[in-house]
């Protein structure tokens, strides 16, 4: 709820505004700042010619001229109605000041009360008629029961305001309107004999015929009051004052509390925006921290569950006759030596597929053994001609390996050339076994220039290969496909 204090020529009224509209009663004057609307005889406009000044020079010149025009009152302001903007400042223009000379009454009425500002009715009427729907030159009339407020706009700039006492009623008010027109004609504000537009904010019927006879043209009020005029035309002006338009005349010292309150609200709003922005920026970190804390809690729960399982198993193991430590070693031995032992059948099947490439050959010796962790296969390192180990061989080296050594007797009808071809063919088939590492290779001897014996004895036709194999062969090459 907002509070408004109206100071008339001889009255003082307190109004309050809520969702139901304006109410003149049941309004506390002691809560919150008040908007002040004055309708006093001391309201007046002053106009000066502005030189081409800018910035601080222009502001200082306006301040000095305003003090010169209204030296006896602090209730004054410079108006920007009808300003030409930057183009108007680049040429000689007019500046209008507004002042209220009834400073003693205002000080006595306001006391130490917090106020939002003071808006004279003369200013509100000028602002009310700034719309381009109205003529640029317009006489505004606001009748009261015992007085008449008249404001004249020249090119939408207020140049004259009068508060005339009219104890004679409507006839006296019409006479004051005609008298004001004659004064404007005398100062050349309007031309003689010209139709003068007038906006009458009050009952039109008593004024219509006399004003038409005096060459006045009644102008319709703006929408929506053209069809439904208010019972009291001050209420639209009160609505305008609540918007705190520019031009109020109260000095800053009178508005300190109100301005400080608005600065606090602005600071709180800015703080809230900064807080929201900070929370939004930190939301990613907060989510990451929440996720990490959740993972830590799940890890603690898992560890606690594992400890509970270990304790349960230890309690169950105490019911056995065997020592728990011996049982652990037995399980470890089973996993390391028995479960991890490779299958002999897969290795023999792989060797048989390789032997298919050399028809008529006979396997005379075969040795298959499981190597210990640090034992070297075939009792030595890889032969120089065996090449680099493949990634599969590196992976197999980290598992338990087996050593496979066999002696192959070639057919007796093979000559030296046929024996050399059979040896190389067999070595190629073994090299195609995935993850196999050929360590002893008769074909390597041939490549290094060691010739086969020329005798046709059975000992000369026997050749020995030695290789290491992983525990499980992922795949074995099919020699028949490779040799076709």
ABEGO torsion letter per residue (X at the ends): XBBBBBBBAABBBBBBBBAAEBBABGBBAABEBBBBBBBBAABBBBBBBBBBBBEAAAAAAAAAAAAAABAABABBBBBABGBAEAAAAABBBBBBBBBBABAAAAAAAAEABBBAEBBBAAAAAAAAAABAABBABBBBBBBBAABBBBBBBBGGBBABBBBBBBAAEAAAAAAAAAAAAAAAAAAGABBBGBBBBBBBBEBAAAAAAAAAAAGBBBBBBBOAAAABBBABAAAAAAAAAAAGBBGBABBAAAAAAAAAAAAAAAAAAAAAAAAAAAAAAAAAAAAAAAAAAAAAAAAAAAAAAAAAAAAAAAAAAAABABBAAAAAAAAAAAAAAAAABBBAAAAAAAAAAAAAABBGBBBABBBBBBBBAABBBGGBBBBAAAEBBBAAAAAAAABBBBBBBBBBBBBAABBAAAAAAAAAAAAAAAAABBGBBBABBAAAAAAAGBBBBABABAAAABBBBBBBBBABBABBBBAAAAAX
